[in-house]
Amino acid sequence: MNDYILEVCVDSAESALAAAKGGASLLELCQNLVIGGTTPGSKLFEVIRRQTTIPIHALIRPRLGDFCYTPYELEEICEEVAMYRELGAEGVVIGVLKEDGTMNMTAMEQLMEAANGMSVTLHRAFDVCRDPKEALEQAVSLGMNTILTSGQQNSAVKGAELLAELQRQAAGRIRIQAGGGICADAIRELAKQPCIIIGRCASEFLKDKSNVINIYVCADKEDRIKRIMKLFSLTREAAEVMLEETDKQRAEYYYKNTGKTWGDVNNYHMILNTSDLGIENCADILMRYFEMKDYI
């Protein structure tokens, strides 16, 4: 896909640079990744920012444990969101629940106000919420950009059924991003479920399967720049630089792993240009095709 996001969680300058070298298009910055991640220090952000232009989303989580926070913790979280906005982070990754497992909308509204135009992801507090479908609608109403989820399971493979349901419910209103154990083996396992795999070289991993369709969803350069500007709150110049860098990385990665040229029309079964057809029409074409083929 021409404007997909490959997000990598990092907790050091070394891991951030390794992610950049591997073709990451977005970094989720945290500390203490081994225990699920906590809020990173501002100096770590500044060191990484000097080394790479890849957009950075900062995880805002003051401690290990649940996502029900005291008034003092909420004050800390709100100030850290504002701090990362001022430092120049493109986004934040947040989530607050009530004790009954529902989204704390009052707290979330305050955090969205503090984010003030940044890209905002609902983190895996979503995976322990009481009603994921209700939480999705609440995230949409808040104006959040992404939900990071493993389908309320220990891994995205185990949560594949719910991930597919959430994708259908989202209907393009919010990005559903699978997280938790995503790798080549996970892609193969997910392909056993009635779901759609979208990702770099996924078709190569699944080339021995008869029900795989390789789709190239593209858009005109100007439209892609505008989407990147909106998604990451970037200037036009920064968005164009990001587009050129990620396209180069994708082409190199695709060739390294498949021996083929990224974007070559001969490598795909279907090509859809969202600039010509519109995003919603492209989505409708795909869904109708998948339904006709009994893929979903």
N, C-alpha and C positions, 0 to 999 in steps of 0.2 A: 504494500500500500504506500502511496506516495507521501502521505503525511502522518504515518503512524508514529507512536511514541515508544521508544525503547528506554525504559526508566531503570536505573540501577541504584540500589541502596549502597551508600558508602559511609564509612566512619573514620576515614583518614585521608590525608593528601595522596598517599600511595594508592589506595584503592580507587580514589577519584580519577587519578591519571590512568590507571589500568582500565577503568571503565571507559574513559575517553578514547583510549587506544583501541578498545574492543568495539567501538562504534555506538556508544550510548548517546542518546539525544537529550537525555535529561538525568540529572542526579538528584536523588533524595538524600539529603545530608542529615546524619544523625550521629550520636555517640552511643557507645554500649550496644552495638548491634547484636551482640551475642545474647543479650537478654530482651531483644525485641526493639531496642532503640529508645533513646531519650534525646532531649533537646541538645543540639551541638553548641559548643562555645563559639562566640563571635569571631575569635581569632582564627579558629580552624576554617571558618567560612572565608575569611579574608585571604588566608594563604591559598586556598583552593581557587578562589576567584582570580587571583593573580596568575594562576597557571593554566586556566582554561576558560573559554568563552561559553561552554555548555551551560544552559540554564540550570539554576539550582533551586530546588524546593527544600525548605528547612522543615524537618519534623519538629513539632512543638508538643512535647510530652515531658512534664517535669519529673516524672518518677516511674518506676516499675509498678505494675499492679493494675487495678481497674481504671476505668475512665470516668469515675465519679469524683469530682474535685471539690475541695473546700473553697470558700470565698477567697481565701488568701492565695490558693493555688490558681484559681481562675484569674485573679489580678496579675499573677506572675505570667500566666499563659498569654493574656491579652497584651501585656507590655512586651513580651518576646516576639509576638506577631508584629507589633509596631516596629520593634527594633530591627527585625529582618527586612521589613519593608524599607526602612531608612538605609540599611546597609546595601540594598540593591538586589536582594534575592527576588527571583521571578515569581516564587510562590511559597506557600506554606502547606503543611500537611497536619490537619487537626481533627479533633473529635471529642465531644463531651456527652456523656450519658447521665440520665437520672438513675436512682437506685432501682427503679422498676424495669430498667433496661430500655427505656425509650430515650429518644434524643432530647437533650436539654436545649430546647429551642431558644430560650432566653439567653443562655450563655453563647450559643452558636451565633445568634444575631449580633452579639457584642463583638465576637471574634471576626465575623465577616465585615463589620464596620471598621475594625482595626486593620484588616487586610487592605481595605480601601482600593480595590481594583486589581490586587494580585490574583494570580491563579490559585485556587484553593481546592485541595483534595481532602475528602473525608477518609481518614485512615482506618485501620482495621478495628477500631471501636465498632465499626459497622458489623464486623464478624461476630460480635457478642451482643448485638442489640436484640431486642425482643421480637421485632417484626421487621425483617429486612425490606419488604416491599413498601411498608409505611415509611421507613427511614429513607428509602430512595426518593419518594415523593417529597419528603421534607427537605432533602438535600437539593432537589430541583427548585423548590420554592425559595430556598436561601440564595440561589444563584451560584451554587458550587459547580466546579468544572468537572471533577472526577471523583469516582468512588473506587478506592483500592480495596479489593476483597479476594478472599480465597473461597468464596461461596459458603462462608460460615463453617468451614472444615479446616483441618490441619494443613491441607494443601489444596491448590487449585484443581488438581486431578480429582480429589475426593469431592470437591464442591462443584464439579462440572455441570451437574443438572441445574443447580440454583443459578450458576453463572449464566447459563443459557436463558433461563427465565428472566433474570434481571436485564439481560441485553435486550430481550423483546420488550419488556416493560419500559425501559429507558427510551427506546425509539428515537435515539439521536439527541435527546434533550440533555443528557449528561453522559460522560464517558465512563464505561464500566471497564476497569483495568484489572485483569487477573494478576494476583500476586501470591507467592508461596510455592516454592519448588518448581518454578518455570525453567525448563531446559528441554533439550531435544527429546529425551525419554518421556518427559511430561507431555510434550506435544503429541507423541505417538499414542500415549495412553488416553489423552483427551479425545483423540480422533476416534476412539471406540464408542464415544458417546455421541448423541445427536446434537452436535454443536459445530460451529464454524471456527476454523483456525485461521487467524490473521497474524502474520508475522514473517520475519525475515527468514527465507529459505525453508519455511515449513513444508512447502510442496516437495522440496528435495528430500526431506526426512520421510515423507509419506508417498514417495513416487511408486512404491510397490503396491499401493492400494488402488482399487478400481474406481472408487467413488470420490476421488479427489479432483477438484476443479481449481485451476490456478488463475486467479483474477488479478488484473492490474487496474487499480483505481487511481486515476491521475487527475490533475487539475492544471490549469494554466499557471505560469509562474507568478503572475500578479495576484491571483486569487490565493495561492499558497502563502505568499508573503503576508497578505492581509490576515489570513487565519493564524499564522505564527505570531504576528503582532498582537492579535487579540488574546490568543491562548497564553502567551508568556509576558504580556504587557511590555513589549519591546518597541523601540523606534523602528522606522522602516529600514534604516541602514543596518541596524543590528539584526533584524529579522532576515534581511537578504544575505548577510554574512553567515548566519546560522543555517539558512537553506543551502547555500553553496557547500558549506563544510559537511553537513549531514548527508547531502546527496553524494559527495565524493566518498565519504566513509561507507555508505550503503553499497555503492557500486563496487568498491574494493572488497568489502565483506562478501557480497553476493558472488563475485567472480572467484574469490578464494575458496568458497565452500561448494560452488556448483560448477565452476568452469564456464559459466554462461555470462552474457552481458545483461546487466540490470536494465530493464526498460525495453529490451528487444521484443517487439511484438510477437515474434515467432515462439517465445517461451511461455505464452499465456493462452488460455482457452477463451478468455473474455477480457475486453478492455472497456472501461467506463470512464468517461471524462466528466467530472462533476461540474466543470465550468460550462460545458455545453448542455448537460442534462439537468443539473441541479442535484444537490446532495440527497434530498428527499426522494427524487425520482430514481436515482441510482440505487438507493436503499430498497425502494419498492421493487425495482427490477430484480435485484438479488433475492429478496425474500420470496417473490413469486417463483423464481427459478428453483430455489431450494425446496419450496413446498411442492412444486411439480415433480421434482426428483426424489421427494420423500427424505431429504436430508435433515429436515426439521419437522 
